[in-house]
Amino acid sequence: MAHKKKNKLPLYNKKTLQKSVLEIFRKRPAQQFNYKQVAKKLSITDLRTKQLLNEVLSMLCTEGKLEEMQKGKFKFAPTKSVVTGKVVLIASGSAFVISEETEEDIYIPRKYMNRALNGDTVEVRIWARRKKRSPEGEITKIIKRNKSKFVGIVSITNDNIAFLIVTERNMPYDIFIPSRNLNGAEHGKKAVAEITEWNEHQKNPTGKIIDVLGNEGDNDAEMNAILTEFNLPYKYPEHLTALADKIPVEISKEEIKKRKDFRNVPTFTIDPEDAKDFDDALSFRKLKNGNIEVGIHIADVTHYVKEGDPIDREGYERATSVYLVDRTIPMLPEKLSNNICSLRPNEDKLTYSAVFEIDGEANIHKQWFGRTIINSDRRFNYAEAQEITETGKGDMATEITELNKLAKKLREKRFKNGSVSFERVEVKFKLDEKGKPLGVYFKEAKDSNHLIEEFMLLANKKVAEFIGKTLNKPFIYRIHDEPDIEKLHSFSRFIKQFGYDFKFKDEAEIAPNLNKLLDNVKGKAEQNMIEQLAVKSMAKAEYSADNIGHYGLAFSFYTHFTSPIRRYPDMMVHRLLTKYLNKGKPAMTNELNEKCKHASDRERLSVMAERASIKYKQAEFMKDKLGSVHNAVISGVTERGLYVEIIETKIEGMIAMRDLDDDFYIFDDDNYCIIGERKKKKYRLGDNIKIQLIGVNMQNRTLDFVPAEEF
């Protein structure tokens, strides 16, 4: 009987391999190594990682980290004494500068910061290294400020001297405000100041108040403060709103003639109940041969927003809509996002579509991409669509139940091919009309969510395959690198203590075994903690013109095509698809990568702001509950203390090491625990614990707990 050949498990992904290769050359800076010698030192035997090694060696040469002395022989390139990089401030006021030109981060003592702030792009002079210490240096030039606007509380003394007392964590200086620049701001108000001047003789920067947000604790003021902290806008420019208002709603007969007409095909949308922008719709048509034609129709934003026009430039800068606990800050003006482009029912709408002929087993027989016009018959929310999938009754029951069957088959195939099932429970707040949290509830994805998800994934995948594989043109991909094997092994060892088994002999076993584990922890107290650790062992998804596939979805080609109202990369994808369908000139990969980096950076800021808004609402919800006792699970262990998560609400806070006063506790990094030096009491990641709330810090959005006695 023939045995199926197993894929050799790669030891490295691109990031970890690059680090290991540099370490070999750094330890022996005078020595030359060829490809085979490096592979041998790293125990690389599988063909796939050997190919990756070739790529990494070439890339390190391009980046100037290695030199190719003669064909196929490489040597460590001496670090330049002056490099550029980004500032990462630490609590002491000192910083590290992260540079692509150096292997290690460069430590900058506080007195050599030279007015650089967190996130700034700077020039650094690296000092001569002393013994084995990390590289150190001084900032000699600020190339680009990360941000110039900061949030804080206005403080005006009796002598009429004013400062903005900055409340942002990564800003160690308050801003001096000359009285002429207060712009009506009163003492104690929360406001935004912009730095206007900061010369080398000034201890503090000088600035002006550009907006008064309101009173501290006011919901709008606090949400807008979070957006400012993460360098995100909270207002839409009035002149662009006025420009959008002039865009005609009417669709001309000439435009309709250019498009495939789907207005008589049954079509619907499924979105959250509170959604205002509907950017995707599905159409369903039974064909004579028994197959089904599925149309995935996406708002044709780029018909209305032309590349390079003022609204487009603003959209590019924002790159994404931002979703806080109580509001959406749209990427596009409301006239476009909620009106003209939104696929509202019983209205003719211009769309960009991916249309597939699919048989009963979810096999694709034909595909077509192009511009269309639709008229949605019905707008469903997820709960309404879910009821139809469960009962088979209601409006458009045939269309929804048939598409749901196909979605389940697509989903089954995806997981069979190695897709990973990360389905985290979403924590939501019940808010009153002023934004005050009244309660916490959880949202879990059901069949109606999966129905939409699978067809959106299908469209994204097939558009990427069409351009990247069939046409072989430069394109924008949503990529996700392979996991770090070392982290996965560490994760596997840790969860054993909870009775869970996660093993993988080869690459093909990782996804199915991880899915099995994630399914097993559902509903358990440790679910959230194990899911978070699993996510941390994975790479982060991002945009790139260099395709490496999407590991989490197990797709070789993947992009974002389906949400152009809220994501700028989707608009870029629509424009590239149009260009290539019209036999246009290929795009420049370096330009695409520059735009991809910008979109990825803005996406990260958006996610951080969303998390900060959740943390704020958690703190606000717990503010009047001082002294309350809760059942919790230890969700993190650090040198500073224990992170704990309340089981009932998934609200997280911290037990500081200083508040564990029954012993002197030592942090055990390898075993995710802290241990008492005398009594040997152990607090481990994943342990159940009873906790008492002793402090709420609204400014820092943190909760302080101590272990509680059993009640």
Secondary structure, 3 states (H helix, E strand, C coil): CCCCCCCCCCCCCHHHHHHHHHHHHHHCCCCEEEHHHHHHHCCCCCHHHHHHHHHHHHHHHHCCCEEEEECCEEEECCCCCEEEEEEEECCCCCEEEECCCCCCCEEECHHHCCCCCCCCEEEEEECCCCCCCCCEEEEEEEEECCCCEEEEEEEECCCCCEEEEECCCCCCCCEEECHHHCCCCCCCEEEEEEEEECCCCCCCCEEEEEEEEEECCCHHHHHHHHHHHCCCCCCCCHHHHHHHHCCCCCCCHHHHHCCEECCCCCEEEEECCCCCCCCEEEEEEECCCCCEEEEEEEECHHHHCCCCCHHHHHHHHHCECEECCCCEECCCCHHHHHHHCCCCCCCEEEEEEEEEEECCCCCEEEEEEEEEEEECCEEEEHHHHHHHHHHCCCCCHHHHHHHHHHHHHHHHHHHHCCCCCCCCCEEEEEECCCCCEEEEEEECCCHHHHHHHHHHHHHHHHHHHHHHHHCCCCCCEEEECCCCHHHHHHHHHHHHHHCCCCCCCCHHHHHHHHHHHHHHCCCCCCHHHHHHHHHHCCCCCEEECCCCCECCCCECCCCCCCCCCCEHHHHHHHHHHHHHHCCCCCCCHHHHHHHHHHHHHHHHHHHHHHHHHHHHHHHHHHCCCCCCEEEEEEEEEECCEEEEEECCCCCEEEEEHHHCCCCCEEEECCCCEEEECCCCCEEECCCEEEEEEEEEECCCCEEEEEECCCC
